[in-house]
Amino acid sequence: VFEPVEPLRDLAQGKELLLRAGFLEEELMELDGKLVQTLYGVPLHDCVVKLEQGGLTGRLLVTGKGTQRNDELIDVANALLCFAASLDEPGLAWHTVTGVTPAYRVETGGLFNVATCTPAYRIETKAGACLVSATTGEVLNVS
């Protein structure tokens, strides 16, 4: 939670404060009345801040970036196949896919609490959403 000395008037003012704090313009994207942190234009899952009672609440990563090349990412079609294979009852109507968007899954750990961003696909259905790892095909429920 970030509480400024004077309450923020709007999200644009909150974004300006985050830019002064060292975040880059290309890292922050306004979406549905919230600021979503991105990595190379792709949203970081659960790295979102919103304006609440004149302050910013949420989660952003404040670390330097390093990248590791991975040429063997699965495509959307294979991500959907992994999702279908993970279902207990694959033919039911409530598993109808309503959207697929690229994302990064953020994990932290280790002695220095290093954040790792793994490429993934967010698959949305009428019943909820899940992330499918673009490196392993692992399916994780998120809602």
N, C-alpha and C positions, 0 to 999 in steps of 0.2 A: 504494500500500500504506500503510495506517494501522496503526502498531504502538503501542498504548497502553503506558503504564508497567507496568501489570499486565495479564496476559492477560484477554481478555473471556471471560465464562462462557457467554454465549449470544447469539443474534442480537438479542434484545430489548435487551440492554445495549449492543450496538453501535448500535442505532437511537437509543437515548437519547443516546449520544455525538454522533451526527450531528445530532440535534435541538439539542444544546448548541452545535454548530459553526455553526448558522444555517440548516440545512435545515428545511423545514416538515413538519409531520405529514402533511398531505395530499399531499406530494410523494413519500412513501415508502410502498410497498406490499409486504407480505411475500408471496412467491410461491415455492413449491417450495424452501423453506429458504434463500431469498435475499431481499435487499431490492432492489426494482425502483423506479427513479425514474420518476415520472409527471408529465405536464403536463396539467392539468385532467382528471385521472382516467384518462388514456390512457398506457400504458407508452411510455417512450423506448427505442427499440431499442438494445441493447448498453449501457445505463446501469444496471448491476447491480453490487451488492457482495455478497460472501459472507464468512462467518466461516471463516478458515483459520489454524490454529495460534495461536489466541488474538488474531488481528488481523483487520482488514477488508481485503479485496483486491477490486479491480474499478475501475469508472469511474462517476463522477457529475459532472454539470455544476454549476458553482458561479458562475453568472452571473445577473444580473438578467433578468427576462422582459420581452419586448415582443411584441406580437401584431400581425399584419397580417390584416385581414379578407379572406376569400376565399370568395365565395358560389358558386363554380363548381367544387365538388369532385365527382369522379365517385363513383357509388354502388358498392355491392358487386357488383352484376350486371355493370356495365361493367368493374370491376377484374378479374373472372373472365374476361371476354371478352379483355381485354388479355393476361392470363396465357395463355389458350388460344392466342392469335395468336402468342405468343412461342415456343411449343413447336416443336422440330424435327420431332417425330413425334407429332402431336396425339391420335391415337386409342389410344395405348398405356395399359394398365391401371395402370402405376406412376405415372401423372400424376393419379390419382384424388385429388381434394381432400379432405383430412380435417379441415380447419379454416380459418376466416378470422377474424382479429381485427384491430381497429383498432390502429394504432401510430403513432409519429412516427419518421421517419428523421432521424438527427442527423448534420450535416455541420459541420466547422469549417474556417475559412480566413480569409485576409486578414491585414492587418498586425497587428490586435489579436486574432487567433484567435477571431473571433466565431462562436458556435454558432448554426446555423439548424436548426430543427425543422420538417420538412415532413410534413404528414399523409399517411399511407399505410395500406395493408392488408397484413398478413402472411398469406400464403397458404401453408398447410402441405400437403404431399403425403406419400405413402409414401416418396418418394425424397429429400425434403429440404424446404426452404422458400425463399420469395422475398418481397420487398417490392414492392408495386405502388404507385407514387406516386398519391395521390388528386388531384393537381393536373395531372399530365401523362400518366398511364397508363404511364410507364416501368417496366419490370420489371427488378429487380436480384436476383441470386441471393445468398442469405445463408448457405446450408448445403447 
